[in-house]
Amino acid sequence: MYGLSFLISILITIPAFVLTVPFDPYRRIPNYLFMFFGQLMVTQNPGWKRTILGLENYRPGENTVVVANHLSFLDMPLMATLPWKMKWVSKKEIFEIPVVGWLMRMAGHVSIDRGSVKAFESLRTSQRYLEKGIPVMIFPEGTRSRDGSMKPFKRGAFVLAMEGNHHILPIAIHGTFNLMKPDTWRLNLRGNLILSILPPVNSVDFEDFQQLKDHVHGMIRREVEKLQASENAPGV
């Protein structure tokens, strides 16, 4: 089902990209199509229960760097179900995957070469989206968790936010690790998926990116722990 979704997506997105690129410099239309098919991966599975908490914490039109913990390949399709569209920052290896990488390029997402001296320079290209009020999404752990636990955050998202005086919107993801673990394409067809959107954090309230990074990491970690405890509580 998921392979078919990608195939249909690219067959529709390619002509849409060709027809709209002259007047759609921010590639909103190809991105809408890409995210729509991502949504289908999650919403059309009858065994997955999806819950979104804290939608009131999103402020449309505000220059926002969105950050979340990263557990699974399913994190991106799950976040595509949010009622707003974003540009994603991903490692260049994702853009090299046939079909998926092609779709991401046509949708205008941002590729960075982790470990390269030019990595942050590539990340700065996302400022043009932020300046137009288009949220930019970054997984600050840099890669998926291999054991389901949160890892330290890298600095890029937080330096980017401080350089542009942008807000950070933290999101806690829960449930995707058990449905599709890293390094496998095998799916658990029953489970609960939760996105918890936390209050935005204004980067100007912090002295440096390290302080901002630690604060946001703590927010997401505590929310993830709360979601885990709730799921494991007796009678739940």
C-alpha positions as CSV (number, residue, x, y, z in Angstrom):
1,M,0.0,0.0,0.0
2,Y,2.8,2.4,0.9
3,G,4.8,1.7,-2.2
4,L,1.7,2.3,-4.3
5,S,1.1,5.6,-2.5
6,F,4.5,6.9,-3.4
7,L,4.1,5.8,-7.0
8,I,0.8,7.6,-7.4
9,S,2.2,10.6,-5.6
10,I,5.1,11.0,-8.1
11,L,2.9,10.4,-11.1
12,I,0.7,13.4,-10.0
13,T,3.4,15.6,-8.5
14,I,5.7,15.6,-11.6
15,P,3.2,17.3,-13.9
16,A,2.0,19.6,-11.1
17,F,5.6,20.7,-10.5
18,V,6.3,21.3,-14.2
19,L,3.1,23.3,-14.7
20,T,3.4,25.4,-11.5
21,V,7.1,26.1,-11.0
22,P,7.1,29.3,-13.0
23,F,4.7,31.0,-10.6
24,D,5.2,28.9,-7.5
25,P,8.8,29.7,-6.4
26,Y,8.1,28.3,-2.9
27,R,6.7,25.0,-4.4
28,R,3.6,25.1,-2.2
29,I,1.5,23.1,-4.7
30,P,4.0,20.1,-5.1
31,N,4.5,20.2,-1.3
32,Y,0.8,20.1,-0.7
33,L,0.5,17.0,-3.0
34,F,3.5,15.3,-1.3
35,M,2.1,15.8,2.1
36,F,-1.4,14.8,1.1
37,F,-0.1,11.3,0.0
38,G,1.9,11.2,3.3
39,Q,-1.3,11.8,5.2
40,L,-2.9,8.8,3.4
41,M,-0.3,6.5,4.8
42,V,-1.5,7.2,8.3
43,T,-5.2,8.1,7.9
44,Q,-6.1,5.1,5.7
45,N,-4.8,2.5,8.1
46,P,-7.9,1.4,10.1
47,G,-5.8,-0.1,12.9
48,W,-4.0,3.1,13.8
49,K,-5.6,5.6,16.2
50,R,-4.2,9.1,15.7
51,T,-4.4,11.8,18.3
52,I,-3.3,15.5,18.0
53,L,-3.0,17.5,21.2
54,G,-2.3,21.2,21.6
55,L,-3.3,22.5,18.2
56,E,-4.1,25.9,19.9
57,N,-0.3,26.3,20.3
58,Y,0.3,26.8,16.6
59,R,0.2,30.4,15.5
60,P,-0.3,30.8,11.7
61,G,1.9,33.4,10.0
62,E,4.5,33.4,12.8
63,N,8.1,32.7,11.7
64,T,8.4,29.2,13.3
65,V,11.1,26.6,13.4
66,V,9.3,23.3,14.3
67,V,11.3,20.7,16.2
68,A,10.3,17.2,17.3
69,N,11.8,13.9,18.6
70,H,12.5,11.4,15.9
71,L,11.5,7.7,16.2
72,S,10.6,6.3,12.9
73,F,10.1,6.7,9.1
74,L,6.5,7.2,10.0
75,D,7.2,10.5,11.8
76,M,7.0,12.5,8.6
77,P,3.7,11.0,7.3
78,L,2.3,11.4,10.8
79,M,3.3,15.1,11.0
80,A,1.9,15.6,7.5
81,T,-1.6,15.2,9.1
82,L,-1.1,18.5,10.9
83,P,-3.4,21.2,9.5
84,W,-0.6,23.3,8.2
85,K,2.2,22.7,5.6
86,M,5.9,22.9,6.4
87,K,9.3,22.7,4.6
88,W,11.5,19.9,6.0
89,V,15.2,19.9,6.6
90,S,16.6,16.4,6.0
91,K,20.0,14.8,5.5
92,K,21.1,14.5,1.9
93,E,20.9,10.7,2.1
94,I,17.1,10.9,2.2
95,F,17.1,13.0,-1.1
96,E,19.1,10.2,-2.7
97,I,16.4,7.6,-2.2
98,P,14.5,7.0,-5.5
99,V,11.0,8.4,-5.6
100,V,11.0,9.8,-2.0
101,G,14.1,12.0,-2.7
102,W,12.6,13.1,-6.0
103,L,9.4,14.1,-4.3
104,M,11.2,16.0,-1.6
105,R,13.2,18.0,-4.1
106,M,10.1,18.9,-6.2
107,A,8.4,19.9,-2.9
108,G,11.2,22.4,-2.1
109,H,12.5,20.7,1.1
110,V,16.0,21.5,2.2
111,S,18.9,19.0,1.9
112,I,21.9,19.2,4.3
113,D,25.1,17.3,4.3
114,R,25.7,16.4,7.9
115,G,29.4,16.5,8.9
116,S,30.2,18.9,6.0
117,V,31.7,22.3,6.7
118,K,28.9,23.7,4.6
119,A,26.1,22.0,6.5
120,F,25.0,25.1,8.3
121,E,25.3,27.2,5.2
122,S,22.8,24.8,3.6
123,L,20.5,25.0,6.6
124,R,20.5,28.8,6.3
125,T,18.7,28.5,2.9
126,S,15.6,27.7,4.8
127,Q,15.5,31.3,6.1
128,R,13.8,32.3,2.9
129,Y,10.8,30.1,3.8
130,L,10.7,31.4,7.4
131,E,10.7,35.0,6.1
132,K,7.6,34.2,4.1
133,G,5.8,32.7,7.2
134,I,6.3,29.1,6.0
135,P,7.3,26.9,9.0
136,V,10.5,24.9,8.7
137,M,10.6,21.5,10.3
138,I,13.8,20.0,11.8
139,F,14.5,16.8,13.7
140,P,17.3,18.1,16.0
141,E,18.4,14.6,17.0
142,G,19.7,14.3,13.4
143,T,18.5,10.8,12.9
144,R,16.0,8.3,14.1
145,S,16.3,6.8,17.6
146,R,17.5,3.2,17.5
147,D,16.1,2.3,20.9
148,G,13.1,4.6,21.3
149,S,14.8,7.0,23.7
150,M,15.5,10.7,23.0
151,K,19.0,11.6,22.1
152,P,20.8,14.9,22.6
153,F,19.8,17.7,20.2
154,K,22.2,19.1,17.6
155,R,22.5,22.9,17.5
156,G,21.4,23.8,13.9
157,A,17.7,24.4,14.5
158,F,18.4,26.6,17.6
159,V,21.1,28.7,15.9
160,L,18.8,29.2,13.0
161,A,16.0,30.4,15.3
162,M,18.3,32.8,17.2
163,E,19.8,34.2,14.0
164,G,16.4,35.2,12.7
165,N,14.7,35.9,16.0
166,H,12.2,33.1,15.2
167,H,10.0,31.0,17.5
168,I,10.5,27.4,18.2
169,L,7.5,25.1,18.2
170,P,8.3,21.9,20.1
171,I,6.3,18.7,19.2
172,A,6.4,15.4,21.1
173,I,5.9,12.3,19.0
174,H,4.7,9.1,20.5
175,G,3.8,5.7,19.1
176,T,5.6,5.5,15.8
177,F,8.6,3.6,17.1
178,N,6.5,0.5,17.9
179,L,4.7,0.7,14.5
180,M,7.8,0.9,12.3
181,K,11.2,0.5,13.9
182,P,14.4,1.9,12.3
183,D,16.2,-0.2,9.6
184,T,13.1,-2.1,8.7
185,W,10.1,-1.7,6.4
186,R,7.9,-4.0,8.5
187,L,4.8,-2.5,9.9
188,N,2.7,-3.2,13.0
189,L,-0.8,-2.6,11.7
190,R,-2.4,-1.8,15.1
191,G,-1.3,1.0,17.5
192,N,-1.7,4.5,18.8
193,L,0.0,7.6,17.3
194,I,0.2,10.8,19.2
195,L,1.4,14.3,18.3
196,S,1.5,16.7,21.3
197,I,2.1,20.3,20.2
198,L,3.7,22.3,23.1
199,P,3.7,26.0,23.7
200,P,6.0,28.0,21.4
201,V,9.3,29.3,22.7
202,N,10.6,32.7,21.7
203,S,14.3,32.5,20.9
204,V,14.8,36.1,22.0
205,D,14.2,35.1,25.6
206,F,17.4,33.1,25.7
207,E,21.0,34.2,26.0
208,D,22.5,31.6,23.6
209,F,21.5,28.7,21.5
210,Q,22.8,26.2,24.1
211,Q,20.3,27.5,26.7
212,L,17.5,27.5,24.1
213,K,18.4,23.9,23.0
214,D,18.4,22.5,26.5
215,H,15.1,24.2,27.4
216,V,13.3,22.8,24.3
217,H,14.9,19.3,24.8
218,G,13.6,19.3,28.3
219,M,10.1,20.3,27.2
220,I,9.8,17.5,24.7
221,R,11.5,14.9,26.9
222,R,9.0,15.6,29.7
223,E,6.0,15.4,27.4
224,V,7.2,12.1,25.9
225,E,7.7,10.7,29.4
226,K,4.2,11.8,30.3
227,L,2.7,10.2,27.1
228,Q,4.5,7.0,27.9
229,A,3.4,6.9,31.5
230,S,-0.2,7.6,30.4
231,E,-0.1,4.7,27.9
232,N,1.4,2.3,30.5
233,A,-1.0,3.3,33.3
234,P,-3.3,0.5,34.5
235,G,-6.6,0.3,32.6
236,V,-5.3,2.4,29.7
